[in-house]
Amino acid sequence: MIQSGIQCDERIIMGIDPGTNIMGYAFIGVNGNRAHLIAMGVIDLRKCKDAYMKLGEIFHRVQGLIASFLPDELAIEAPFFGKNVQSMLKLGRAQGVAIAAAISREVPIHEYAPLKIKMAITGNGSASKEQVADMLRRMLNISEKDMPQFADATDALGAAFCHFLQRNDIKTPKKYSSWTDFVSKNSDKVV
């Protein structure tokens, strides 16, 4: 788990990337239009073989994280629709249990599709997990050595950061087709 200090007068957004083997979580602190990483990591459920015990473990661990970090909101990644129905059911159960844990602690919940998260962070809905993680690392000034081993943690961070961007209505930089296009749209910035 990566963790840094919590500042006063900030709201805290928890992000979750649901999973039945590895569940990612992240917490960001928000002051106005600035966000910073508080903590991120994973809940490793691979040793637990009983499917129902895993769900209980998810519930208790998410409640514990909420009790420790006191988030104001939860942003959770929605399951993507795949061809394997059994995998979808398992993922949906894990997501539902994480949501139930947040509801039990009266934490407001916001759900984002993977495409929406990728689009908000990279501007490209088909970006790879590595591209999203690298963009998050740069935007939140996380050193390469502090990046987690599992992409599930950065996926959770992506959900939290996407919610930050949506709540603050922060626009991604405009795209320009040429320098002439840039100058014509930014005459106040050109001397």
C-alpha positions as semicolon CSV with decimal commas, in nm:
position;residue;x (nm);y (nm);z (nm)
1;M;0,000;0,000;0,000
2;I;0,122;0,348;-0,088
3;Q;0,019;0,619;0,157
4;S;0,083;0,988;0,212
5;G;-0,060;1,254;0,445
6;I;-0,416;1,385;0,460
7;Q;-0,461;1,762;0,466
8;C;-0,733;1,964;0,640
9;D;-1,026;2,109;0,446
10;E;-1,021;1,848;0,175
11;R;-1,267;1,596;0,054
12;I;-1,155;1,240;0,002
13;I;-1,259;1,025;-0,293
14;M;-1,223;0,648;-0,272
15;G;-1,184;0,454;-0,595
16;I;-1,251;0,081;-0,634
17;D;-1,170;-0,155;-0,917
18;P;-1,387;-0,457;-0,830
19;G;-1,247;-0,807;-0,854
20;T;-1,292;-1,146;-0,696
21;N;-0,921;-1,233;-0,689
22;I;-0,757;-0,889;-0,670
23;M;-0,962;-0,580;-0,583
24;G;-0,794;-0,244;-0,630
25;Y;-0,856;0,057;-0,408
26;A;-0,726;0,413;-0,400
27;F;-0,787;0,733;-0,207
28;I;-0,725;1,084;-0,336
29;G;-0,751;1,408;-0,146
30;V;-0,911;1,703;-0,321
31;N;-0,866;2,072;-0,241
32;G;-1,047;2,287;-0,497
33;N;-0,907;2,198;-0,840
34;R;-0,610;2,006;-0,700
35;A;-0,592;1,636;-0,624
36;H;-0,322;1,428;-0,462
37;L;-0,273;1,063;-0,384
38;I;-0,340;0,958;-0,026
39;A;-0,314;0,580;-0,061
40;M;-0,359;0,295;-0,308
41;G;-0,327;-0,079;-0,297
42;V;-0,507;-0,406;-0,345
43;I;-0,714;-0,653;-0,148
44;D;-0,564;-0,990;-0,241
45;L;-0,832;-1,260;-0,224
46;R;-0,647;-1,536;-0,412
47;K;-0,590;-1,752;-0,103
48;C;-0,961;-1,760;-0,021
49;K;-1,112;-2,044;-0,224
50;D;-1,479;-2,022;-0,115
51;A;-1,668;-1,773;-0,336
52;Y;-1,900;-1,662;-0,055
53;M;-1,617;-1,616;0,193
54;K;-1,449;-1,391;-0,067
55;L;-1,760;-1,175;-0,078
56;G;-1,762;-1,150;0,301
57;E;-1,394;-1,058;0,299
58;I;-1,458;-0,786;0,037
59;F;-1,739;-0,642;0,249
60;H;-1,531;-0,632;0,570
61;R;-1,212;-0,505;0,406
62;V;-1,394;-0,225;0,218
63;Q;-1,570;-0,126;0,541
64;G;-1,230;-0,122;0,714
65;L;-1,078;0,100;0,446
66;I;-1,375;0,337;0,473
67;A;-1,335;0,349;0,853
68;S;-0,961;0,422;0,815
69;F;-0,974;0,692;0,545
70;L;-1,328;0,835;0,589
71;P;-1,399;0,905;0,221
72;D;-1,668;1,155;0,126
73;E;-1,752;0,968;-0,196
74;L;-1,687;0,638;-0,370
75;A;-1,612;0,606;-0,742
76;I;-1,635;0,248;-0,862
77;E;-1,554;0,101;-1,201
78;A;-1,854;-0,063;-1,368
79;P;-1,800;-0,415;-1,496
80;F;-1,737;-0,423;-1,869
81;F;-1,953;-0,656;-2,074
82;G;-1,757;-0,957;-2,189
83;K;-1,843;-1,288;-2,344
84;N;-1,792;-1,496;-2,028
85;V;-2,121;-1,477;-1,837
86;Q;-1,979;-1,652;-1,527
87;S;-1,699;-1,395;-1,500
88;M;-1,953;-1,114;-1,532
89;L;-2,165;-1,260;-1,254
90;K;-1,865;-1,293;-1,021
91;L;-1,748;-0,941;-1,096
92;G;-2,099;-0,802;-1,048
93;R;-2,124;-0,973;-0,710
94;A;-1,789;-0,826;-0,600
95;Q;-1,898;-0,481;-0,714
96;G;-2,234;-0,518;-0,537
97;V;-2,071;-0,619;-0,210
98;A;-1,827;-0,324;-0,227
99;I;-2,121;-0,092;-0,294
100;A;-2,314;-0,245;-0,002
101;A;-2,014;-0,181;0,226
102;A;-2,014;0,186;0,118
103;I;-2,391;0,214;0,164
104;S;-2,358;0,070;0,515
105;R;-2,121;0,360;0,594
106;E;-2,343;0,616;0,412
107;V;-2,081;0,695;0,149
108;P;-2,232;0,830;-0,178
109;I;-2,154;0,608;-0,477
110;H;-2,070;0,700;-0,837
111;E;-2,016;0,441;-1,109
112;Y;-1,802;0,489;-1,419
113;A;-1,761;0,269;-1,723
114;P;-1,399;0,177;-1,812
115;L;-1,434;0,370;-2,140
116;K;-1,540;0,685;-1,950
117;I;-1,243;0,654;-1,712
118;K;-0,993;0,608;-1,995
119;M;-1,145;0,896;-2,189
120;A;-1,140;1,132;-1,889
121;I;-0,777;1,059;-1,804
122;T;-0,609;1,010;-2,143
123;G;-0,859;1,154;-2,390
124;N;-0,861;0,813;-2,560
125;G;-1,131;0,557;-2,475
126;S;-0,920;0,273;-2,612
127;A;-0,606;0,359;-2,408
128;S;-0,424;0,067;-2,249
129;K;-0,407;0,015;-1,872
130;E;-0,039;0,108;-1,892
131;Q;-0,117;0,438;-2,066
132;V;-0,380;0,525;-1,805
133;A;-0,140;0,435;-1,521
134;D;0,139;0,645;-1,673
135;M;-0,091;0,945;-1,719
136;L;-0,210;0,915;-1,358
137;R;0,151;0,886;-1,239
138;R;0,236;1,209;-1,420
139;M;-0,077;1,403;-1,320
140;L;-0,047;1,308;-0,952
141;N;0,336;1,329;-0,939
142;I;0,383;0,968;-0,830
143;S;0,736;0,836;-0,868
144;E;0,786;0,529;-1,086
145;K;0,918;0,331;-0,789
146;D;0,595;0,402;-0,598
147;M;0,371;0,263;-0,871
148;P;0,195;-0,054;-0,755
149;Q;0,266;-0,406;-0,882
150;F;-0,099;-0,472;-0,970
151;A;-0,284;-0,268;-1,233
152;D;-0,598;-0,311;-1,020
153;A;-0,469;-0,041;-0,783
154;T;-0,410;0,209;-1,066
155;D;-0,748;0,116;-1,215
156;A;-0,905;0,213;-0,880
157;L;-0,701;0,534;-0,882
158;G;-0,836;0,597;-1,232
159;A;-1,196;0,566;-1,108
160;A;-1,128;0,812;-0,823
161;F;-0,946;1,058;-1,049
162;C;-1,218;1,035;-1,316
163;H;-1,473;1,128;-1,050
164;F;-1,254;1,420;-0,941
165;L;-1,244;1,543;-1,301
166;Q;-1,621;1,501;-1,344
167;R;-1,704;1,675;-1,014
168;N;-1,475;1,967;-1,085
169;D;-1,569;1,983;-1,454
170;I;-1,201;2,017;-1,537
171;K;-1,158;2,024;-1,909
172;T;-0,882;1,834;-2,080
173;P;-0,655;2,054;-2,292
174;K;-0,793;2,159;-2,629
175;K;-0,661;1,979;-2,933
176;Y;-0,527;2,175;-3,226
177;S;-0,469;2,070;-3,582
178;S;-0,173;2,307;-3,635
179;W;0,012;2,608;-3,492
180;T;-0,213;2,833;-3,699
181;D;-0,516;2,669;-3,538
182;F;-0,360;2,718;-3,191
183;V;-0,289;3,088;-3,258
184;S;-0,639;3,153;-3,393
185;K;-0,801;2,994;-3,084
186;N;-0,559;3,151;-2,832
187;S;-0,492;3,503;-2,952
188;D;-0,469;3,621;-2,589
189;K;-0,170;3,389;-2,533
190;V;0,032;3,495;-2,835
191;V;0,255;3,803;-2,826
